[in-house]
Amino acid sequence: MVKNNFTPLRAFTSLQQANKALKQWVLTTAGTRKHGTTKVQPLSRFESIEKASLKELPTTPVELVTWTKAKLHRDCHVKVNHCRYSAPFQYALLELWVASTQTTVRIYHQHELVATHARSFEPDVPKTQLAHLPHNAKVFFEQDATWCLAQAKSIGVHCSKVIECLLNHPVKDLLRAAQSVIRLATSYGTKRLEQACLRAIHFNTISLHTIKTILKSSLDHHTLDLEQSFDQLGSAYQGQGVYQRQSSQARH
């Protein structure tokens, strides 16, 4: 009816204008003339029969859901719309169903809900729940940069400086290295670790490998007073060497 009776011979400049004209046409023309099948005015039939059968609109808007099949990778995350969400590690390498709405993401395995997240719009920031991760992965996430700095502070000033250098590396992410340095205190004790860090700083060789080597070789027991630092080397080794005789030293 709308296509054949309302639309022809009418032109509209906007959707709002068309909707307003259509409503007026239904109330004054289409709704008041006798229907060809029922022989009753549509508006009259609506008021007397159909209106009572209507239900109230829901108090919340209908939630539009997009379903996606995604694999749970070894890092316990699925990737949907360029964003990553965690799910229990027991389902690693399995295909899961992901239901995405504007506000939430739900992850299912064989119709069973296994994870729920707030919707993310930041590809570089994964949504991770620690309960979804195996023990070794939990340790990595729990022992973050703040944890490393706090532990280093309790060990000593030099350990703190080493950890700060590792965490502030301009290119590499050395969080795992910082965690490993802290864990050396379990095997060698805090005093030895502090001395090893002092030695690494003294020779400007701050790295996990260097500190482990110092401890394994017991170099932390050697006093630095007996060692020759760069500043104590001769001028030739500091780029200040003189490679020709001074005129005052020339023979006559």
Order of alpha helices (4+ residues) and beta strands (2+ residues): alpha-alpha-beta-beta-beta-beta-beta-beta-alpha-alpha-alpha-alpha-alpha-alpha
